[in-house]
Amino acid sequence: MSAHSADEPLLHRALELARQGIGLASPNPYVGAVIADPHGNVVGTGTYTYSGVKHAEVLALEAAGNKARGATLYINLEPHAHQGRTPPCTDALIAAGIHRVVASMPDPNPKVSGRGFERLRAAGVHVEVGRLEDQARRLNEGFARYIRHGTPLVTLKAAMTLDGKIAPPPAEALDRRDGIPAGGWVTGEVARSHVQELRHQNDALMVGAGTILSDNPLLTDRSGRARRRPLLRVILDSRLRLPLESRLVQSAAADRRNDVLVFCASADEQRRAQLEQLGIRVEQISAVEPDGRPDLAAILRRLGQLEITSVMIEGGATVNWTALASNVVDKVFLYYAPKILAGAGSIPFAAGAGFGHMSQAAQVRHLHLHRFGEDFAVEGYLRDPYGE
């Protein structure tokens, strides 16, 4: 098999290697590299991880050794040509004698985009760009949003019935010790298992205090996959109502991993001190909503300062509407169960003023449909993570 006929399969392999960096590379991008000789035989591979420091293409070069001379590099993202935590990868590729580079996409960082390709071409390396670009862009959409705007990619996730209800009417009495949502689960086990995969793909998870009060969840990544840093559990709690006996607070007190961050609009100093003594970080953000809820845009800017590149909102109806009305949502991942709750008291997906006209409705584009047992999900974008 020639290298050219192997282009797409080897790029697929590079993408798979890049996916192995999920949970391990943030706040940097996911990158996988494959080096193949002129006959299409793989002689070196690499996956970037933040802690490992070395970039994927350098790891592949080290594995290939002298066989890299005259070979082709397959990579999902443009090799960098600037000095960062490591020297420019383009220099290493040129010195090793790489003859050809097949890349899926340019670097989304506008400050450096295209420079790596220019450096390679100037040195006589044949460069091809654009194959499997859609897959590559989706893989690094969180990094793209973060590096271009300084804020994380925001995914709004919810599970609901076919008629758009996320829960039955609130129960008067509920045993919240096991973290099962009020009224039971909406979706089946297969869909709920996939939620853990989504959590693993994100740096942070965000809910409102109402979710803690009603469901008593832990909000952890239970995918079983390795993470470089724990999933940051972000709580919107305008009046610091977070129960000290809740599973979330008790887990923070036991683990002391500094992985629970509460944003409030007004802080009772005694209550704040109690939470902080239990390992909870509390930060005050000015309120913009009439009811005193904190400014979501300001919160996301703060998360960007903390090098959070992606956050998934798993809130209730009020938080869902606030996120949509604040125009901070980049994409949605909405699970649907083949159930109909009906009833005026059932909880809708989003509760608030709503958009006043169909032309004002949030438009979801570039849809992807997924099936999870009897349930299904709609994934789509409200705005382009790579846009301005």
Stockholm file with secondary structure:
# STOCKHOLM 1.0

chainA/1-388         MSAHSADEPLLHRALELARQGIGLASPNPYVGAVIADPHGNVVGTGTYTYSGVKHAEVLALEAAGNKARGATLYINLEPHAHQGRTPPCTDALIAAGIHRVVASMPDPNPKVSGRGFERLRAAGVHVEVGRLEDQARRLNEGFARYIRHGTPLVTLKAAMTLDGKIAPPPAEALDRRDGIPAGGWVTGEVARSHVQELRHQNDALMVGAGTILSDNPLLTDRSGRARRRPLLRVILDSRLRLPLESRLVQSAAADRRNDVLVFCASADEQRRAQLEQLGIRVEQISAVEPDGRPDLAAILRRLGQLEITSVMIEGGATVNWTALASNVVDKVFLYYAPKILAGAGSIPFAAGAGFGHMSQAAQVRHLHLHRFGEDFAVEGYLRDPYGE
#=GR chainA/1-388 SS CCTTTTHHHHHHHHHHHHHTTTTTSTTSCCCEEEEECTTSCEEEEEECCTTTCSCHHHHHHHHHGGGGTTCEEEESSCCCCSCSSSCCHHHHHHHHTCCEEEESCCCSCTTTTTHHHHHHHHTTCEEEECTTHHHHHHHTHHHHHHHHHSSCEEEEEEEEETTSEEECSCCSSCCCTTCCCTTCCSSCHHHHHHHHHHHHHCSEEEEEHHHHHHHCCCCCCCSCCCCSSCCEEEEECTTCCCCTTSHHHHHHHHHCCCCEEEEESSCCHHHHHHHHHTTCEEEECCBCSTTCCBCHHHHHHHHHHTTCCEEEECCCHHHHHHHHHTTCCCEEEEEEESCCCCSTTSEESCCSSCCSSGGGSCCCEEEEEEEETTEEEEEEESSCTTCC
#=GC SS_cons         CCTTTTHHHHHHHHHHHHHTTTTTSTTSCCCEEEEECTTSCEEEEEECCTTTCSCHHHHHHHHHGGGGTTCEEEESSCCCCSCSSSCCHHHHHHHHTCCEEEESCCCSCTTTTTHHHHHHHHTTCEEEECTTHHHHHHHTHHHHHHHHHSSCEEEEEEEEETTSEEECSCCSSCCCTTCCCTTCCSSCHHHHHHHHHHHHHCSEEEEEHHHHHHHCCCCCCCSCCCCSSCCEEEEECTTCCCCTTSHHHHHHHHHCCCCEEEEESSCCHHHHHHHHHTTCEEEECCBCSTTCCBCHHHHHHHHHHTTCCEEEECCCHHHHHHHHHTTCCCEEEEEEESCCCCSTTSEESCCSSCCSSGGGSCCCEEEEEEEETTEEEEEEESSCTTCC
//
